[in-house]
Amino acid sequence: MTDIKFSAMPTEDAMKFWAGGEDAYGMKPETQISDGEGVPCRHCLEDVGKDEPFLILAYKPFAEDQPYAETGPIFLHAKSCQRHGETDQTPESFKKRPSYLMKGYYANDRIVYGTGRNVEPDGIEAYAKELFSGNPDIAYIHVRSTLNNCYSARIDRA
């Protein structure tokens, strides 16, 4: 089986937003206060605690604009947090959500058609390994919320 590696939002991206930088749509991130329910930070991969401030912003986890460069809303702690370490296991916080949309991408950032699937948290690792093992052209996988299409994390070959 193929070894995998989960990666959170790069710290360089998070630092830009913490410094007041513009999001993918050229807007400043909005600041809200968490009710403690369903506000997952995409940098530390932990939920923002009740009454803690967080940022809402449009995030595009691709280097260039192109037809498949999906952009969507994400949450980020309003203050600097420690990036979740790269791991071969599904991040613990992912187990709090019912399911995720997983899609493979080529090295040129185009979707590999036929790879999109809604997967329960306990099936993420197995499906990632299946995708990588079955298609050597898949460069990486995006994991997104099935409920709101928010970017969650990236999976690469280890």
N, C-alpha and C positions, 0 to 999 in steps of 0.2 A: 504494500500500500504506500501511497505517496505521503510524505510528511508535510504538514501544513503549519502556517504561522498567521495568527490573527494580529492585526495592527490597528490601533486607534488613530484618530486624527493626528497628523504630525504636529509636534509642538510649535514649529515655525508658523503653521496656519493659526493655531490657537493664540499665539502671542500677538499676531497681527490684530485679531479681534479684541483682545484684552487691551491693546494700545489704542483702541477706538477706530481701527481701520474699517474700510467699507467691505460689505459682503459681496457675493457674486452679482447682485443687482445694483451695486454702487450705492447702497444705503448703509447707514450706521446701524449696528445691531441694536435691537430693542432690549431694554432691561425690564424684567418682570420679577415678581417674588413667587417662589415655589409654594404650592399647596402641599408638597410632599408626595404627590401622586403622579407617577408617570412622566418625570422630567429627567430623562437620561442624558448626562453630559457625554459628548462624543470624544472627549480627550481623556478623561480618567475612567470612562465607562462605568461610572457609578451614578446613582440617582442623586439629583440635587435635593438636599434636605429641606424639610418644611421651614418656611419663613426665610430661606436663603435666597439671595438674588441670583439670577441667571440671565444669560443672553439668548435671544432668539435671532437667528440670522439665516440667510440663504447661503447654502454651502454647495460648492461644485468641486467634488474631489477628482478633478481632471486638470491637466496642465494647460490644455487649449480648448477653445470653443469649437465645437463640432456637433453634428446632429445627435450623437449619442451621449453627449456630456450632460447627463442629468443633473439638475439643480433642484434642491429642495430644502425645506426648513430643518434646522437642527437646534439643539439646546447645548449650551456651554456654560459651565460655572462662570459667574461674573468676575470672580477673582481667580488668579492663577491656581491651577491644581496639577498634581503629579500625573503625567501621562501613564496610562495603563501599559504595563510591560508587554512586550511581544510574547505570545504564548501559543502552544499547540492545542490548547483546550478552549472550549467555548467560555467566554467571560461569564462569571457568575451572575452578573446583573442581567444578562440576556435571558436567563431562565425565568425571569419575572414576567416576560411577555409571552403571548400565546403562540406567535409564529413570526417568521421572517421570510422575505423574498430574497432569494439568492440567484445571481446571474454571473455567468462567466464572461470575461472580456479578452479580446486579443491584445497583443502588445501595442497596437495602434489605437487602443481605447474604444474599439467598436464592440458591440454586444455580440456574443456568440449565440446565434439564434438556436432555440431549442433547449437552452440551459436554464431558463427562468423557471423557478419552482418555489412554491410556498412550503416552508419546512418548519416543523416544531423545533424548539431549542435543543432537544436531545438528539435531533437528527442532523444538526448543522455540520458537525465534524465529518460524519459519514458521507453526506452529500458532497462536501468540498473534496474529499478524497476521491469519491466516485468521478466527479467532474475532471479533476486533474489526471487521474489514471486513465480515463476514457478518451481524453483529447489533449495531446501534447501541445496543441496550439493555444490552449487557454493560458494566458499570462497571469491572470489574477481573478478574484471573485469579489463582488460587492455583496454585502449583507445589508438589507434595508428593512424597515418596518413594513409589514404587510398592511397595517391599519392606516398609516399616513404616508408611506413611501419615503420616510426620513432615512438618510444615510446613517448606518450604524457602525460599520467597520469594513476593513478590507482583509481578505485572506490571500496569502501568497504561498507558493511552494517553499518549503523550508530548505 
